[in-house]
């Protein structure tokens, strides 16, 4: 009988860990007047330092790949 109780407790802990992100999302969603991520712009055209950095990295990688070796 002890094995069944241990298995139940282990499964309960695993289920809690699996559903914790969902519970956190619901908690945040309900806490900010149904806006879990704050004020966001739907079109996504606002300037962003991360987007600019990513574009620079992509451009740099493309330039490195497009360079022909010197002979």
C-alpha positions as CSV (number, residue, x, y, z in Angstrom):
1,X,0.0,0.0,0.0
2,X,2.9,2.3,0.6
3,X,4.0,2.1,-3.0
4,X,0.6,3.3,-4.2
5,X,0.7,6.3,-1.9
6,X,4.3,7.2,-3.0
7,X,3.3,6.9,-6.6
8,X,0.2,9.1,-6.0
9,X,2.4,11.8,-4.3
10,X,5.0,11.6,-7.1
11,X,2.3,11.9,-9.8
12,X,0.7,14.8,-7.9
13,X,4.1,16.7,-7.9
14,X,4.7,16.0,-11.6
15,X,1.2,17.3,-12.4
16,X,1.7,20.4,-10.3
17,X,4.9,21.1,-12.2
18,X,3.3,20.5,-15.5
19,X,0.3,22.8,-14.9
20,X,2.2,25.6,-13.0
21,X,2.9,27.7,-16.2
22,X,-0.8,27.5,-17.1
23,X,-1.8,28.6,-13.6
24,X,0.7,31.4,-13.7
25,X,-0.5,32.6,-17.1
26,X,-4.1,32.6,-15.8
27,X,-3.1,34.5,-12.7
28,X,-1.3,37.2,-14.8
29,X,-4.2,37.3,-17.3
30,X,-6.7,38.0,-14.6
31,X,-4.5,40.5,-12.7
32,X,-4.2,43.2,-15.3
33,X,-7.7,43.7,-16.7
34,X,-7.4,40.8,-19.2
35,X,-4.0,42.1,-20.5
36,X,-1.4,39.6,-19.5
37,X,1.4,41.1,-21.4
38,X,0.6,44.8,-20.7
39,X,0.0,47.2,-23.5
40,X,1.0,45.7,-26.8
41,X,0.7,47.0,-30.4
42,X,-0.9,44.6,-32.7
43,X,1.0,45.7,-35.8
44,X,4.4,45.3,-34.3
45,X,6.0,48.2,-36.2
46,X,7.3,50.0,-33.1
47,X,11.1,50.4,-32.9
48,X,12.8,47.9,-30.7
49,X,16.5,47.6,-29.7
50,X,16.2,43.8,-29.8
51,X,14.7,43.9,-33.4
52,X,17.5,46.3,-34.5
53,X,20.1,44.0,-32.9
54,X,18.7,40.9,-34.6
55,X,18.6,42.7,-38.0
56,X,22.2,43.7,-37.6
57,X,23.3,40.2,-36.7
58,X,21.4,38.8,-39.7
59,X,22.8,41.4,-42.0
60,X,26.4,40.6,-40.7
61,X,25.9,36.9,-41.1
62,X,24.6,37.4,-44.7
63,X,27.6,39.6,-45.5
64,X,30.0,37.0,-44.1
65,X,28.4,34.2,-46.1
66,X,28.3,36.2,-49.3
67,X,32.0,37.2,-49.2
68,X,34.1,35.3,-51.8
69,X,37.5,34.1,-50.6
70,X,40.5,36.0,-51.9
71,X,42.6,34.1,-54.4
